[in-house]
Amino acid sequence: MIAFWIAAAGLSVVTAGLVLRGAAQARAVDDAETRLEPHRRRLAEVERLALDGLLAEDELKAARAESGRGLLAAADQAESWSRDGAGPRKAAVAAVGLTCASAVGLYLVLGYPGLPDQPFAKRVAAWRAADPATLEPAKIAAVLEGVAAERPNDPEPLVFMAKARAAAGDMAGAEQALRKAVRIAPKRADIWSLLGETFVIQAEGQVGPDAKLAFGQALKVDAADVRARYYLGRARIAEGEVAAGLSDWRGLLASLAPNAPGRESLAAEIAEVEASGKLPGPQPAAESANPEVQGMIAGMVDGLAQRLKQSPDDPDGWVRLVRAYAVLGETAKRDAALATASALFKDQPKVMSALRQAADTPAQAKTTNP
């Protein structure tokens, strides 16, 4: 790799040198001949008039003097332009060359190819130690990738990592994580249906063959899987089987609890399809591209809890854990963590105050598709 960079730098220097040399030797197009030609013609015309006897002696002298002065003035102007243009041009070329040389020098001192980058592992470690609720989805995904590597037989970190990647806009990465998860846990209907929904999002709302296959696998494991039933019914309506698709949706609606999330939106979609005979305008699949914060950070929270079991003398870690459980709405886990931390740090008023404030953090609202 270093040899490649050396060769590339050498080639760049040679190319730049050739360009600069050509620029230094280049001369501006001087139209001196064009400038002098009118005066020469005028002087020749004066001589012709003199030969024809059309000019008196004193008129001839005056005409010759005037034409000569014009010719000399044009010649001086052309010469001055040529001298003045060369200096600035060479100075500009020299400035460019100096800039290139300075850039190469700075690169050799500050940016040589072997210069190590800030280790990514250190950044991930810092994110892992931070409050999960303050991290961006991409950083959460990076942390969960490490958690998944530590727990290769556990599909849960992969599921949460997929949700985080989806929230960051990396649907291909989400699909990859879910594919690994279903290989680990092929009997998890929720993972199969999440994978199918990922295919739908990537297809901009269309339920294609891959999505149908994933949803079909979900229903083989759990015939009541809500997500799979919803999208397969939607696929039938999109393909012209409106009556069959509506029948599937009505059955799904009847199986949902009266206060189930998404029940009202599903009822509204059924009514619209009954009225128009086709699906509503925009596909709602894009809404699921931003999974709830609870799902994205759950894997990180679990990792933090495991670490605190091994090293409990970390008051900041306990505050983060209590706050994270509060954000997730996990009240039982929040209370258990608060009780454990309170026993550990009962003699530290500041820590106790921080723990109580963390426990009072309101839970974030959850959104669930039909």
TORKOL-4160 file (C-alpha; in steps of 0.2 Angstrom, whole numbers, padded with zeros to 4 digits, m for minus):
370
<pt num="1" X="0000" Y="0000" Z="0000"/>
<pt num="2" X="0014" Y="0012" Z="0004"/>
<pt num="3" X="0023" Y="0008" Z="m0012"/>
<pt num="4" X="0006" Y="0012" Z="m0021"/>
<pt num="5" X="0005" Y="0029" Z="m0012"/>
<pt num="6" X="0023" Y="0033" Z="m0017"/>
<pt num="7" X="0021" Y="0029" Z="m0035"/>
<pt num="8" X="0005" Y="0039" Z="m0036"/>
<pt num="9" X="0013" Y="0054" Z="m0027"/>
<pt num="10" X="0028" Y="0053" Z="m0039"/>
<pt num="11" X="0017" Y="0052" Z="m0055"/>
<pt num="12" X="0007" Y="0067" Z="m0048"/>
<pt num="13" X="0023" Y="0077" Z="m0046"/>
<pt num="14" X="0029" Y="0073" Z="m0063"/>
<pt num="15" X="0012" Y="0078" Z="m0071"/>
<pt num="16" X="0011" Y="0094" Z="m0061"/>
<pt num="17" X="0029" Y="0098" Z="m0066"/>
<pt num="18" X="0026" Y="0096" Z="m0085"/>
<pt num="19" X="0010" Y="0107" Z="m0083"/>
<pt num="20" X="0019" Y="0120" Z="m0074"/>
<pt num="21" X="0034" Y="0120" Z="m0086"/>
<pt num="22" X="0022" Y="0122" Z="m0101"/>
<pt num="23" X="0013" Y="0136" Z="m0092"/>
<pt num="24" X="0029" Y="0145" Z="m0088"/>
<pt num="25" X="0035" Y="0144" Z="m0106"/>
<pt num="26" X="0019" Y="0149" Z="m0114"/>
<pt num="27" X="0017" Y="0166" Z="m0121"/>
<pt num="28" X="0002" Y="0176" Z="m0122"/>
<pt num="29" X="m0005" Y="0178" Z="m0140"/>
<pt num="30" X="0002" Y="0195" Z="m0145"/>
<pt num="31" X="m0007" Y="0204" Z="m0159"/>
<pt num="32" X="0008" Y="0216" Z="m0163"/>
<pt num="33" X="0007" Y="0214" Z="m0181"/>
<pt num="34" X="m0012" Y="0218" Z="m0181"/>
<pt num="35" X="m0008" Y="0234" Z="m0171"/>
<pt num="36" X="0006" Y="0239" Z="m0183"/>
<pt num="37" X="m0002" Y="0235" Z="m0199"/>
<pt num="38" X="m0014" Y="0251" Z="m0200"/>
<pt num="39" X="0001" Y="0263" Z="m0197"/>
<pt num="40" X="0011" Y="0254" Z="m0210"/>
<pt num="41" X="m0003" Y="0256" Z="m0223"/>
<pt num="42" X="m0005" Y="0274" Z="m0218"/>
<pt num="43" X="0013" Y="0277" Z="m0221"/>
<pt num="44" X="0013" Y="0268" Z="m0238"/>
<pt num="45" X="m0002" Y="0279" Z="m0243"/>
<pt num="46" X="0007" Y="0294" Z="m0239"/>
<pt num="47" X="0022" Y="0289" Z="m0250"/>
<pt num="48" X="0010" Y="0285" Z="m0264"/>
<pt num="49" X="0002" Y="0302" Z="m0263"/>
<pt num="50" X="0019" Y="0310" Z="m0263"/>
<pt num="51" X="0024" Y="0300" Z="m0279"/>
<pt num="52" X="0007" Y="0305" Z="m0287"/>
<pt num="53" X="0011" Y="0324" Z="m0284"/>
<pt num="54" X="m0004" Y="0326" Z="m0273"/>
<pt num="55" X="0005" Y="0332" Z="m0257"/>
<pt num="56" X="0016" Y="0347" Z="m0256"/>
<pt num="57" X="0033" Y="0346" Z="m0248"/>
<pt num="58" X="0028" Y="0353" Z="m0231"/>
<pt num="59" X="0012" Y="0342" Z="m0231"/>
<pt num="60" X="0023" Y="0327" Z="m0235"/>
<pt num="61" X="0035" Y="0330" Z="m0221"/>
<pt num="62" X="0020" Y="0332" Z="m0208"/>
<pt num="63" X="0011" Y="0316" Z="m0215"/>
<pt num="64" X="0027" Y="0306" Z="m0214"/>
<pt num="65" X="0031" Y="0312" Z="m0196"/>
<pt num="66" X="0013" Y="0309" Z="m0190"/>
<pt num="67" X="0013" Y="0291" Z="m0198"/>
<pt num="68" X="0030" Y="0287" Z="m0191"/>
<pt num="69" X="0025" Y="0293" Z="m0173"/>
<pt num="70" X="0009" Y="0281" Z="m0174"/>
<pt num="71" X="0020" Y="0267" Z="m0180"/>
<pt num="72" X="0033" Y="0269" Z="m0166"/>
<pt num="73" X="0019" Y="0271" Z="m0153"/>
<pt num="74" X="0011" Y="0255" Z="m0158"/>
<pt num="75" X="0027" Y="0245" Z="m0158"/>
<pt num="76" X="0032" Y="0252" Z="m0140"/>
<pt num="77" X="0015" Y="0247" Z="m0134"/>
<pt num="78" X="0017" Y="0229" Z="m0141"/>
<pt num="79" X="0034" Y="0227" Z="m0133"/>
<pt num="80" X="0028" Y="0234" Z="m0116"/>
<pt num="81" X="0014" Y="0222" Z="m0116"/>
<pt num="82" X="0025" Y="0207" Z="m0119"/>
<pt num="83" X="0037" Y="0211" Z="m0106"/>
<pt num="84" X="0023" Y="0215" Z="m0093"/>
<pt num="85" X="0014" Y="0199" Z="m0096"/>
<pt num="86" X="0028" Y="0188" Z="m0094"/>
<pt num="87" X="0032" Y="0193" Z="m0076"/>
<pt num="88" X="0015" Y="0191" Z="m0068"/>
<pt num="89" X="0013" Y="0175" Z="m0078"/>
<pt num="90" X="0029" Y="0167" Z="m0071"/>
<pt num="91" X="0025" Y="0174" Z="m0054"/>
<pt num="92" X="0008" Y="0165" Z="m0054"/>
<pt num="93" X="0017" Y="0149" Z="m0060"/>
<pt num="94" X="0029" Y="0150" Z="m0046"/>
<pt num="95" X="0015" Y="0153" Z="m0033"/>
<pt num="96" X="0006" Y="0138" Z="m0039"/>
<pt num="97" X="0022" Y="0128" Z="m0038"/>
<pt num="98" X="0026" Y="0134" Z="m0021"/>
<pt num="99" X="0008" Y="0129" Z="m0015"/>
<pt num="100" X="0010" Y="0112" Z="m0022"/>
<pt num="101" X="0027" Y="0109" Z="m0014"/>
<pt num="102" X="0020" Y="0116" Z="0003"/>
<pt num="103" X="0005" Y="0104" Z="0001"/>
<pt num="104" X="0016" Y="0089" Z="m0002"/>
<pt num="105" X="0027" Y="0094" Z="0013"/>
<pt num="106" X="0012" Y="0096" Z="0025"/>
<pt num="107" X="0006" Y="0079" Z="0019"/>
<pt num="108" X="0022" Y="0070" Z="0022"/>
<pt num="109" X="0023" Y="0078" Z="0040"/>
<pt num="110" X="0005" Y="0077" Z="0045"/>
<pt num="111" X="m0004" Y="0065" Z="0033"/>
<pt num="112" X="0008" Y="0051" Z="0028"/>
<pt num="113" X="m0001" Y="0035" Z="0023"/>
<pt num="114" X="0004" Y="0025" Z="0039"/>
<pt num="115" X="m0003" Y="0038" Z="0050"/>
<pt num="116" X="m0015" Y="0029" Z="0062"/>
<pt num="117" X="m0033" Y="0034" Z="0062"/>
<pt num="118" X="m0042" Y="0036" Z="0079"/>
<pt num="119" X="m0046" Y="0018" Z="0083"/>
<pt num="120" X="m0064" Y="0015" Z="0079"/>
<pt num="121" X="m0065" Y="0002" Z="0094"/>
<pt num="122" X="m0061" Y="0017" Z="0106"/>
<pt num="123" X="m0076" Y="0027" Z="0099"/>
<pt num="124" X="m0087" Y="0012" Z="0100"/>
<pt num="125" X="m0082" Y="0009" Z="0118"/>
<pt num="126" X="m0086" Y="0027" Z="0122"/>
<pt num="127" X="m0103" Y="0026" Z="0114"/>
<pt num="128" X="m0106" Y="0010" Z="0124"/>
<pt num="129" X="m0102" Y="0019" Z="0140"/>
<pt num="130" X="m0113" Y="0033" Z="0136"/>
<pt num="131" X="m0132" Y="0035" Z="0140"/>
<pt num="132" X="m0140" Y="0025" Z="0126"/>
<pt num="133" X="m0155" Y="0038" Z="0125"/>
<pt num="134" X="m0142" Y="0051" Z="0119"/>
<pt num="135" X="m0135" Y="0041" Z="0105"/>
<pt num="136" X="m0139" Y="0042" Z="0086"/>
<pt num="137" X="m0146" Y="0026" Z="0078"/>
<pt num="138" X="m0130" Y="0023" Z="0068"/>
<pt num="139" X="m0119" Y="0024" Z="0084"/>
<pt num="140" X="m0132" Y="0012" Z="0093"/>
<pt num="141" X="m0130" Y="0000" Z="0078"/>
<pt num="142" X="m0111" Y="0001" Z="0080"/>
<pt num="143" X="m0112" Y="m0003" Z="0098"/>
<pt num="144" X="m0125" Y="m0017" Z="0096"/>
<pt num="145" X="m0114" Y="m0025" Z="0083"/>
<pt num="146" X="m0101" Y="m0027" Z="0096"/>
<pt num="147" X="m0114" Y="m0035" Z="0108"/>
<pt num="148" X="m0119" Y="m0047" Z="0094"/>
<pt num="149" X="m0101" Y="m0052" Z="0092"/>
<pt num="150" X="m0100" Y="m0056" Z="0110"/>
<pt num="151" X="m0116" Y="m0066" Z="0110"/>
<pt num="152" X="m0115" Y="m0076" Z="0094"/>
<pt num="153" X="m0129" Y="m0087" Z="0098"/>
<pt num="154" X="m0142" Y="m0074" Z="0104"/>
<pt num="155" X="m0153" Y="m0067" Z="0090"/>
<pt num="156" X="m0159" Y="m0052" Z="0101"/>
<pt num="157" X="m0144" Y="m0040" Z="0098"/>
<pt num="158" X="m0145" Y="m0043" Z="0080"/>
<pt num="159" X="m0164" Y="m0039" Z="0080"/>
<pt num="160" X="m0161" Y="m0023" Z="0089"/>
<pt num="161" X="m0146" Y="m0019" Z="0078"/>
<pt num="162" X="m0157" Y="m0021" Z="0063"/>
<pt num="163" X="m0170" Y="m0009" Z="0070"/>
<pt num="164" X="m0156" Y="0004" Z="0074"/>
<pt num="165" X="m0149" Y="0002" Z="0056"/>
<pt num="166" X="m0166" Y="0004" Z="0049"/>
<pt num="167" X="m0168" Y="0020" Z="0059"/>
<pt num="168" X="m0152" Y="0026" Z="0052"/>
<pt num="169" X="m0158" Y="0023" Z="0034"/>
<pt num="170" X="m0147" Y="0008" Z="0032"/>
<pt num="171" X="m0160" Y="m0004" Z="0026"/>
<pt num="172" X="m0147" Y="m0016" Z="0018"/>
<pt num="173" X="m0138" Y="m0017" Z="0034"/>
<pt num="174" X="m0155" Y="m0021" Z="0043"/>
<pt num="175" X="m0159" Y="m0035" Z="0031"/>
<pt num="176" X="m0141" Y="m0042" Z="0034"/>
<pt num="177" X="m0143" Y="m0042" Z="0053"/>
<pt num="178" X="m0161" Y="m0050" Z="0052"/>
<pt num="179" X="m0155" Y="m0064" Z="0040"/>
<pt num="180" X="m0142" Y="m0068" Z="0053"/>
<pt num="181" X="m0155" Y="m0068" Z="0067"/>
<pt num="182" X="m0167" Y="m0080" Z="0058"/>
<pt num="183" X="m0152" Y="m0092" Z="0055"/>
<pt num="184" X="m0149" Y="m0092" Z="0074"/>
<pt num="185" X="m0168" Y="m0093" Z="0078"/>
<pt num="186" X="m0178" Y="m0100" Z="0064"/>
<pt num="187" X="m0193" Y="m0103" Z="0075"/>
<pt num="188" X="m0195" Y="m0084" Z="0079"/>
<pt num="189" X="m0210" Y="m0078" Z="0070"/>
<pt num="190" X="m0207" Y="m0060" Z="0075"/>
<pt num="191" X="m0189" Y="m0060" Z="0066"/>
<pt num="192" X="m0196" Y="m0067" Z="0050"/>
<pt num="193" X="m0210" Y="m0054" Z="0049"/>
<pt num="194" X="m0197" Y="m0040" Z="0053"/>
<pt num="195" X="m0187" Y="m0047" Z="0039"/>
<pt num="196" X="m0202" Y="m0047" Z="0027"/>
<pt num="197" X="m0206" Y="m0029" Z="0032"/>
<pt num="198" X="m0188" Y="m0024" Z="0028"/>
<pt num="199" X="m0190" Y="m0031" Z="0011"/>
<pt num="200" X="m0206" Y="m0021" Z="0009"/>
<pt num="201" X="m0198" Y="m0005" Z="0014"/>
<pt num="202" X="m0184" Y="m0008" Z="0002"/>
<pt num="203" X="m0196" Y="m0011" Z="m0012"/>
<pt num="204" X="m0205" Y="0006" Z="m0007"/>
<pt num="205" X="m0221" Y="m0003" Z="m0001"/>
<pt num="206" X="m0222" Y="m0017" Z="m0013"/>
<pt num="207" X="m0224" Y="m0034" Z="m0005"/>
<pt num="208" X="m0213" Y="m0044" Z="m0017"/>
<pt num="209" X="m0208" Y="m0062" Z="m0018"/>
<pt num="210" X="m0194" Y="m0061" Z="m0004"/>
<pt num="211" X="m0206" Y="m0052" Z="0008"/>
<pt num="212" X="m0220" Y="m0065" Z="0004"/>
<pt num="213" X="m0208" Y="m0079" Z="0008"/>
<pt num="214" X="m0202" Y="m0071" Z="0025"/>
<pt num="215" X="m0220" Y="m0068" Z="0030"/>
<pt num="216" X="m0225" Y="m0086" Z="0025"/>
<pt num="217" X="m0211" Y="m0092" Z="0036"/>
<pt num="218" X="m0218" Y="m0081" Z="0050"/>
<pt num="219" X="m0235" Y="m0088" Z="0049"/>
<pt num="220" X="m0229" Y="m0106" Z="0049"/>
<pt num="221" X="m0221" Y="m0103" Z="0066"/>
<pt num="222" X="m0236" Y="m0092" Z="0072"/>
<pt num="223" X="m0252" Y="m0091" Z="0062"/>
<pt num="224" X="m0257" Y="m0076" Z="0072"/>
<pt num="225" X="m0242" Y="m0065" Z="0068"/>
<pt num="226" X="m0250" Y="m0048" Z="0065"/>
<pt num="227" X="m0237" Y="m0040" Z="0054"/>
<pt num="228" X="m0237" Y="m0055" Z="0042"/>
<pt num="229" X="m0256" Y="m0056" Z="0041"/>
<pt num="230" X="m0257" Y="m0037" Z="0038"/>
<pt num="231" X="m0244" Y="m0037" Z="0023"/>
<pt num="232" X="m0250" Y="m0053" Z="0015"/>
<pt num="233" X="m0268" Y="m0046" Z="0015"/>
<pt num="234" X="m0261" Y="m0030" Z="0007"/>
<pt num="235" X="m0252" Y="m0040" Z="m0006"/>
<pt num="236" X="m0268" Y="m0049" Z="m0011"/>
<pt num="237" X="m0277" Y="m0032" Z="m0013"/>
<pt num="238" X="m0263" Y="m0025" Z="m0023"/>
<pt num="239" X="m0263" Y="m0040" Z="m0035"/>
<pt num="240" X="m0282" Y="m0038" Z="m0038"/>
<pt num="241" X="m0288" Y="m0050" Z="m0026"/>
<pt num="242" X="m0298" Y="m0036" Z="m0017"/>
<pt num="243" X="m0311" Y="m0047" Z="m0009"/>
<pt num="244" X="m0299" Y="m0060" Z="m0002"/>
<pt num="245" X="m0287" Y="m0047" Z="0004"/>
<pt num="246" X="m0301" Y="m0038" Z="0013"/>
<pt num="247" X="m0307" Y="m0054" Z="0021"/>
<pt num="248" X="m0289" Y="m0056" Z="0028"/>
<pt num="249" X="m0289" Y="m0039" Z="0035"/>
<pt num="250" X="m0306" Y="m0041" Z="0043"/>
<pt num="251" X="m0301" Y="m0057" Z="0051"/>
<pt num="252" X="m0285" Y="m0048" Z="0057"/>
<pt num="253" X="m0296" Y="m0033" Z="0064"/>
<pt num="254" X="m0307" Y="m0045" Z="0073"/>
<pt num="255" X="m0292" Y="m0053" Z="0082"/>
<pt num="256" X="m0285" Y="m0037" Z="0088"/>
<pt num="257" X="m0289" Y="m0031" Z="0106"/>
<pt num="258" X="m0300" Y="m0015" Z="0106"/>
<pt num="259" X="m0286" Y="m0005" Z="0112"/>
<pt num="260" X="m0273" Y="m0013" Z="0101"/>
<pt num="261" X="m0261" Y="m0001" Z="0093"/>
<pt num="262" X="m0264" Y="0001" Z="0074"/>
<pt num="263" X="m0282" Y="m0005" Z="0076"/>
<pt num="264" X="m0290" Y="0011" Z="0071"/>
<pt num="265" X="m0278" Y="0014" Z="0056"/>
<pt num="266" X="m0282" Y="m0004" Z="0050"/>
<pt num="267" X="m0301" Y="m0001" Z="0051"/>
<pt num="268" X="m0298" Y="0016" Z="0041"/>
<pt num="269" X="m0289" Y="0006" Z="0028"/>
<pt num="270" X="m0302" Y="m0007" Z="0026"/>
<pt num="271" X="m0316" Y="0006" Z="0024"/>
<pt num="272" X="m0306" Y="0015" Z="0011"/>
<pt num="273" X="m0303" Y="0000" Z="0001"/>
<pt num="274" X="m0321" Y="m0005" Z="0002"/>
<pt num="275" X="m0326" Y="0012" Z="m0005"/>
<pt num="276" X="m0313" Y="0014" Z="m0018"/>
<pt num="277" X="m0309" Y="m0005" Z="m0023"/>
<pt num="278" X="m0290" Y="m0002" Z="m0021"/>
<pt num="279" X="m0277" Y="0002" Z="m0009"/>
<pt num="280" X="m0275" Y="0019" Z="m0001"/>
<pt num="281" X="m0262" Y="0031" Z="m0009"/>
<pt num="282" X="m0246" Y="0031" Z="0000"/>
<pt num="283" X="m0239" Y="0015" Z="0006"/>
<pt num="284" X="m0237" Y="0015" Z="0025"/>
<pt num="285" X="m0222" Y="0004" Z="0025"/>
<pt num="286" X="m0210" Y="0019" Z="0025"/>
<pt num="287" X="m0217" Y="0023" Z="0042"/>
<pt num="288" X="m0209" Y="0008" Z="0050"/>
<pt num="289" X="m0192" Y="0014" Z="0044"/>
<pt num="290" X="m0190" Y="0022" Z="0061"/>
<pt num="291" X="m0192" Y="0009" Z="0074"/>
<pt num="292" X="m0196" Y="0015" Z="0091"/>
<pt num="293" X="m0182" Y="0020" Z="0102"/>
<pt num="294" X="m0186" Y="0007" Z="0115"/>
<pt num="295" X="m0182" Y="m0007" Z="0102"/>
<pt num="296" X="m0166" Y="0001" Z="0096"/>
<pt num="297" X="m0158" Y="0003" Z="0113"/>
<pt num="298" X="m0164" Y="m0012" Z="0122"/>
<pt num="299" X="m0149" Y="m0022" Z="0117"/>
<pt num="300" X="m0137" Y="m0009" Z="0124"/>
<pt num="301" X="m0147" Y="m0008" Z="0140"/>
<pt num="302" X="m0145" Y="m0027" Z="0142"/>
<pt num="303" X="m0126" Y="m0025" Z="0139"/>
<pt num="304" X="m0125" Y="m0011" Z="0152"/>
<pt num="305" X="m0135" Y="m0022" Z="0165"/>
<pt num="306" X="m0123" Y="m0037" Z="0162"/>
<pt num="307" X="m0108" Y="m0026" Z="0164"/>
<pt num="308" X="m0114" Y="m0018" Z="0180"/>
<pt num="309" X="m0117" Y="m0036" Z="0187"/>
<pt num="310" X="m0099" Y="m0039" Z="0185"/>
<pt num="311" X="m0093" Y="m0022" Z="0190"/>
<pt num="312" X="m0106" Y="m0014" Z="0201"/>
<pt num="313" X="m0095" Y="0000" Z="0208"/>
<pt num="314" X="m0100" Y="0012" Z="0194"/>
<pt num="315" X="m0113" Y="0025" Z="0200"/>
<pt num="316" X="m0114" Y="0034" Z="0183"/>
<pt num="317" X="m0118" Y="0017" Z="0175"/>
<pt num="318" X="m0132" Y="0013" Z="0187"/>
<pt num="319" X="m0140" Y="0030" Z="0184"/>
<pt num="320" X="m0139" Y="0027" Z="0165"/>
<pt num="321" X="m0147" Y="0010" Z="0167"/>
<pt num="322" X="m0161" Y="0016" Z="0178"/>
<pt num="323" X="m0164" Y="0030" Z="0166"/>
<pt num="324" X="m0164" Y="0018" Z="0151"/>
<pt num="325" X="m0177" Y="0006" Z="0159"/>
<pt num="326" X="m0188" Y="0022" Z="0163"/>
<pt num="327" X="m0187" Y="0027" Z="0144"/>
<pt num="328" X="m0191" Y="0009" Z="0139"/>
<pt num="329" X="m0206" Y="0009" Z="0151"/>
<pt num="330" X="m0198" Y="m0006" Z="0159"/>
<pt num="331" X="m0205" Y="m0001" Z="0177"/>
<pt num="332" X="m0201" Y="m0018" Z="0185"/>
<pt num="333" X="m0183" Y="m0018" Z="0179"/>
<pt num="334" X="m0181" Y="0001" Z="0183"/>
<pt num="335" X="m0187" Y="m0002" Z="0201"/>
<pt num="336" X="m0175" Y="m0017" Z="0203"/>
<pt num="337" X="m0160" Y="m0008" Z="0197"/>
<pt num="338" X="m0165" Y="0007" Z="0207"/>
<pt num="339" X="m0166" Y="m0004" Z="0223"/>
<pt num="340" X="m0149" Y="m0012" Z="0219"/>
<pt num="341" X="m0141" Y="0005" Z="0216"/>
<pt num="342" X="m0148" Y="0013" Z="0231"/>
<pt num="343" X="m0141" Y="m0001" Z="0242"/>
<pt num="344" X="m0124" Y="0001" Z="0235"/>
<pt num="345" X="m0124" Y="0020" Z="0236"/>
<pt num="346" X="m0135" Y="0024" Z="0250"/>
<pt num="347" X="m0121" Y="0035" Z="0258"/>
<pt num="348" X="m0119" Y="0046" Z="0243"/>
<pt num="349" X="m0133" Y="0059" Z="0242"/>
<pt num="350" X="m0128" Y="0065" Z="0225"/>
<pt num="351" X="m0129" Y="0048" Z="0218"/>
<pt num="352" X="m0145" Y="0045" Z="0226"/>
<pt num="353" X="m0153" Y="0061" Z="0219"/>
<pt num="354" X="m0147" Y="0057" Z="0202"/>
<pt num="355" X="m0154" Y="0039" Z="0203"/>
<pt num="356" X="m0171" Y="0046" Z="0208"/>
<pt num="357" X="m0171" Y="0059" Z="0194"/>
<pt num="358" X="m0167" Y="0045" Z="0182"/>
<pt num="359" X="m0181" Y="0034" Z="0188"/>
<pt num="360" X="m0193" Y="0049" Z="0186"/>
<pt num="361" X="m0188" Y="0050" Z="0167"/>
<pt num="362" X="m0205" Y="0048" Z="0157"/>
<pt num="363" X="m0206" Y="0033" Z="0145"/>
<pt num="364" X="m0206" Y="0037" Z="0127"/>
<pt num="365" X="m0222" Y="0034" Z="0117"/>
<pt num="366" X="m0222" Y="0017" Z="0107"/>
<pt num="367" X="m0228" Y="0016" Z="0090"/>
<pt num="368" X="m0233" Y="m0001" Z="0082"/>
<pt num="369" X="m0239" Y="m0005" Z="0065"/>
<pt num="370" X="m0254" Y="m0016" Z="0062"/>
